[in-house]
Amino acid sequence: MRRALIVSYYWPPAGGVSVQRWLKFAKYLPEFGVEPILFVPSGARYPFVEHDLMDQIDPDLEVHEVPILELRHYYSKLIGKFSKEKTRRKDIDGLFYTPPESRTLKQNLSLWVRSNLVFPDARATWIRPCVKAVSAYIRKHPIDVLITTGPPHTCHVIGLKLRSRFPNLKWIADFRDPWTNNEWFSRMPLTRWSLKRHQAVERQVLMAANHVLTVSWSWSQEFQNNGAKSVSVITNGYDPIDLENVQMEQSEKFVISHIGTLNPDRNPHQFWAILRKLIDANPELGENLEIRLVGHVGQAVKDSIEHYGLGSNVTYLGFIPHRKAMKEMKAARLLLLLINDDVNNARGRLPAKLYEYMAVGAPIVVFGPSSGDINRVLGPSIVLGSDAAASSNISKLILDLFSGKIPPKVKYDNTLYERRGLSAKMSELITDVIKEI
């Protein structure tokens, strides 16, 4: 068995999409000759918690917990917004999506401190204890490869420091999201010095790692352009087992669902306008339409929904566990997939839920770049641009689904995105990196 030491901030009981990638790799890699050893934080203050995910961890899996001092927790107490109801807006990172005119002076000051004095992110306090713990482990238990996964990019800084201590250590840096080319990064009130520091350390990581791994082809090219020696793409995916025991509860309503965070940069104004026009022309649709939004929804999005007179058709479910989210997907007649409007990284944005959407088989309407990587995955899906033809196609799809003129399920080519098969690819990559001279 090849031994892979994985440094990951997100690990059960953390909830949300960030935990799924390496939870599933850890589950399936042993089938392909790789023994995962996890180093994860203890005492982490995750935005979302799903204790049920603990059941997916093999009892024999070697997991080491390293204490973390969460600055996010102390920020929440300081700002006076700490409560049992934990949402992203009560978190320091949530301020990136809060309009400047809506922030208090204390919030603006906190955001400036977070952006310029805490490097590389709010989990920076984990760097020193994690480097110490992993170093002690490596000295006693040789490993074949180190894998760091980010964000948070604190994990990649940990990898950089470990590489300086162990020059012969093989290292794979897994970027689930870009670092400086990320939509939230542009919202940070960075000084010129801070910006250059982020760019410099990101480049150090890309050049020092034996291999850089990411989840989309556009981002792969960006990392190569920024100095990475070798880059591969292993996308996110879905696990058929997650669907097996999820029973679909057919609603009497015509349900359109979106799963995931809905911040202002993903607000589908055109879609709300399409729905308003359809309801005005077809009152029966308005009487039966239910828009179910799972996850945090920004106030600007809620205001937009009210502007189009759709408030009575919307159900806000907030964050729900992964299994319940899968049930919501299966119950939907139409699934909404939204790509952020940041031109710098939208082309490579492949939301993790995309693959579960495909596995469920409901028609998907995508709002995003017309030439992005999502077209490579979905093929002839409906991608909304600014042209009237796309709006017309979406309107026809909704009416045909509502009237029963077309089947409620679509057969997507999703065999390439099963978690077990992706783990086999990961095993091959690990073997190739280990064999590199």
N, C-alpha and C positions, 0 to 999 in steps of 0.2 A: 504494500500500500504506500502510495506517495502521500506525504504529510503536508497539508496546506494550513498554515496559520492565518486566520482571517480576523482582521480588526474591523469591527462594525459597531457604530453607535446604535443603530436600530436593531433591536432584538426583542422578542416577546418578554414582557407583556406589552411592548410597544404595538400600537395599532396603526392603521392606515396603509397606504401602498408602499411606503419606503421599506417596510420590514419584509415584504413578500419575496423579493429577489433572492436574498441569501438564506432566508428560512427554507426555501425550496431547494436551492443548491445544496445546502447542508443535509437536506433529507435524501437527495438522490445521488450525490457524488460517491458515496461508498459503493454503490452498485457498479461504478466504473473505475474502481481502484484508487480512489482518493479519500483519505481520512481527514475530515475537517476538524480543526481545533479553533474554537471561537474565543476571542477576547472581546468582551462587551462591558458596558458600564453597569455598575450597581448604584442605585440612588438616582437614576436619571428621571427627569421630570418630562415625560413624553406628553405631547399635546393630546394624543389619543391613546387609550389603553384597551387591549383586548386580551383578557386572561385566557380565553378559550384557545388562543394560538399556542399556548404552552403545551397543549395536547399533541401538537405536531412535532415536538422535539423528541428525538430518539433518546431514551434514558441513558444509552451508552455514549451519546455524543459528549465530547470533552468541551465543556464551556467554563471559561474563567471570567469571573466578574471583578472588575477593577473600579473602585469607588470614584465617583465624579462629584465635584462641587458645581452644582448647576447655577450659573449666573442668571438664567431665565427665571428661576424660582425667586431669587432675591429681587430681581427687577419687578416681578409681579407684585410682591409685597410692598416694595417701595412706591410703586405707581398707584397703589390703592385699588387694584383691580383683581386681586387674588380671591377666588371663591371656589366653591365646589363645582361650579359650572365652568369647565376649562374650555375655552375656545381660542382660536388663533388670534382673534382680535385682542385678547387679554395677554398675549405673548409679545415679547419685544419684536420678534420677526414679523408679527402681524402688522406692525406700524409701517412696514415697507409698502403696504397696500392701502394705507390710510391717507387720503388727500392731505397735503400740507396744511391747507386752510382749516382742516378739522382737528389738527393736533394741538394739544396744549403746549405751553412753553416747556413744561417738565418733560413731555413726551419728545419734543424736538431735541432737547438737550440729551435725553437718554439715547435717542437714535444716533446722534452725533458721536456720543461716547462709544456706543456699540459698534459703529462703523469705523471709527478711527483709532480707538484705544484697545479694542478687543480683537486680536488677530489669531486665526483667520475668521473665526466665527464665535458664536456664543458658547461653544463647547470647548473652547481653548484650554480651560482648566484641566481637561482630561489628558492633555498631551504628556506632561511630565510623568504622572503616575502610570500611564499606560506604557510609555517607552520603558520605564523602569521595570514594570511587571513582565513585559514581553522579552526584554533583554535577559532577565533572570531565567525565564523559561527556555530561551534558545540556548543559553550556556549549558543547561542540564539536559535538554531534550532537542537534539538536532531536528530541523525541519527542512523540507525540500523547497518550499516556496512561501513567500509572504504575500498576502492579498489585502489591500486596503480598499474600502468602498466608501464613496462619498457622493453627495453631501451627507453629513457635514464634512467639509474639506479638512477639518482637524485631523481626520483619519489619515489623509494623505501626508500631512505634515508629520504625523507619527511615523509613517513609512519612510519619509525623507530622513528623519533622525535615526531610525533604525538602520537605514542603509549606510549612514556615516559610521555607525558603530560596527556594522558587519558588512564590509565592502563586497564580500563574495555572495551575499544573500540574494537569491533570485526574488524579484518583486514585480507583482502585477498590480497596477493602479486602476481600479474599476470606477469609472465616472458614470453614475446613473443620471447625473445632470452636469452641465458644464460648470466651470468655476466663474470666471469673469464674464463669460458670454451667457449670462443668465438674466431672466427678466427682472428678478428682484435686485440683482447687483446694480443695475442702472439707477435704482431708486435710493441707493445709499448715498448720503451726503459726504462723500469721500474728499479728503484733501488730495492734492496732487501727489504728495509723498505716499499716502496710503494706497492710492490707486496703483502707483508704480510698484509698491511692495507686493500687492496681490498679484500683479502681472508677473513679477520676477519669480515669486515662489511657485506660482502655477507652472511657469516654464521650467523651473528646477525639477519639479515633480515629473513633468512630462519627459524631460531629458534623462533623469536619473533612473526611472523605472525601466526594467527590462522590457516590459510590455504594458501598453495602455489598452484598456478595455472600455467600451462604451456601448450604448443601446441603440444608436442610429447611425446611418451612413454619412449624413451631412456632418454630424459632430465628429465622426471619425476623421473626415477630411480636415476639419478645423484643427483637431489635435495634431495631425501630421504637419499642417502648415505652421503650427506653433512650436515645433521642435521635437515631437514624440518620435522615437526611433522606430517603433513597431506598434501598430494599432490593429485591433480586431473589433468586430461587432458581434455581440451576442445579445439579442433583444430580450426584453421582458417577455412574459408568456402567461399561460394559464395551466392549471392543474385539473385534469378531468375529475379527479377525486373530489375536488371542491364542489363540483356540480352534481355528483351522484346522489347525495342525500338531501338535496335542496328541492323541495316540492313547490311547484308553481301554483300560486293562488290567483286564479283568474279573476280579475276585477270586472265588475259590470261597466266600469268607466272605460273610455278610450285613453289609455295611459301613455304619456310621453315622459321618459325619465332621463335625468342626468345624474351620474354618480361622480362625486368628487368636489373639490373646492371650486367655488365660482366667485372669483375676484373680478374687479372691474376690467382687467385686461382680457377676460374671457366672456364678457357680456355680449350675447348674440342679439343685438338690437334688431337686425334684419329678420331674425327668426320670430321674435315677438311681434314684429310688424306683419309678417306672413300670417301668423295665427290670428291676429286681430282682424285682418281682412277676410280670412276664411270664416271666422265666427260671424262676422257681420253678414256674410252672404249665406251662411248655413247655420241658423240658430240651433238646430239639433246638435251640431258638433259642439257648440258652446255649452249646451246642457250636459253633454256627456264627457267633455274633455277634462282630464286631470293631469296637471304637470307636477311630477314628483321630483323634488330636488333633494338629493342625499348629500350631506356634507355641509361645510360652512358656506354661506352665501353672503357676499358683501352687501352693504347697505345700498351702494350705487346700483347693484343689480336688482335689488328689491324695488328701488325707486323706479327703475326702468320698467319692471313688470307692472307696477301700478300705473305708470304713464300710459301703457297700452291697454289698460283696463282688464288685465288678466289676473288680478289679485285673487279673485274668488275661485279661479281654476287651479291655483298653485297650493301644493302641500309641502311645507318645509319640514324635512325629517331630521336635519342635523346629522351629526356623525353617528353611524350605526356599525356594529361589528361586521366583519368581512362576510360571514355566512348570510347575514340578513341582507347585505348589499347584493349578494348573488341572487337572492330571492327576488329583490326588487328588479334586477336586470331581467330575470326570467318572466316576470309579470308584465313587463312593458311591451306595448305594441310597437313603439318606436324609441330608439335610444339616441340621445344627443351627445355628440362628442365635440368638445370645444378646444381649439388650439389657441394659445395666447397670441396677442397681436404684436409681440415684440419681433420686429423684422430681423433682428440679429440672430435669433436662435429658433424661430418658429419652424423653419424648414426641417430641422432635425427632431422636432418634438413629437414623440410617440408615447402618448399617455399610457401608463401601465394597464389601465382598465380596458384599453382597446382590445386586447387579446381575449379578455373575458367577455367583452361585448360580442366578439366574433364567435366564441364558443357557445354562447347563449343562442345566437342565430336570429335575433330580431333585426329588422332593417336599421341601418345606422345613417344618420345625417351628420355630416362633418362640417364644421365651420373652421376653415383654416386656409393656409396657402395652397394655391392651385397646383403648385409644383413641388410640394414638400414630400418627405419620406413616407408620409402616411399613405400617399397614393401607391407607393411601391408595395405596401402591405395589403391595402384594401382593394386595389384594382379599381373596377368601375363603380365605386361608391359615389354618393352625391357629395361633392365638395363645393361649398358656397363661396363664390367670389362676389364681385360687385355687379355681375351681369344679370339682366332680367331673366334670362333663360334658366339659370340655376334656381331662382326663386319660383319660377313656373314649375320646374320639375319637382321641387319640394312640395309645393301646393298639391300637385297631382298625386304624389305619393301618399300624402296624408289623407286626401279624400278617397283614394282607392283602398287604403287600409281600413279607413273608417266604414266604407260601404261593403267591404269584403270582396272587392273585385280581384285582389291579389292575395296570395297566401301570406300568413303572418310571420313565416320563417324564411330565412335566407341561408343558403349553403355557402359559407366562406371557406377558402382554402387556408385552413389554420393548422394543418398537421405539423408545420415547421415550428410552431410556437408552443408545443407542449413542454412542460417543465422538465420531464424526464429526458426528452431529446435534447433540450438546451443544456442539461447537465452533462450529457455525453460530450457535447461540443466543448463545454468548460473543461472536462477531464482531458480532452485532446490538447487544448490550449496549455493547460498546466504541464502536461508531458512535454510539449514542444519547448516551453520556456525552461524547464528543468534541463533539457538536453542541450540547450544553447551553450556554446563555448564562450 
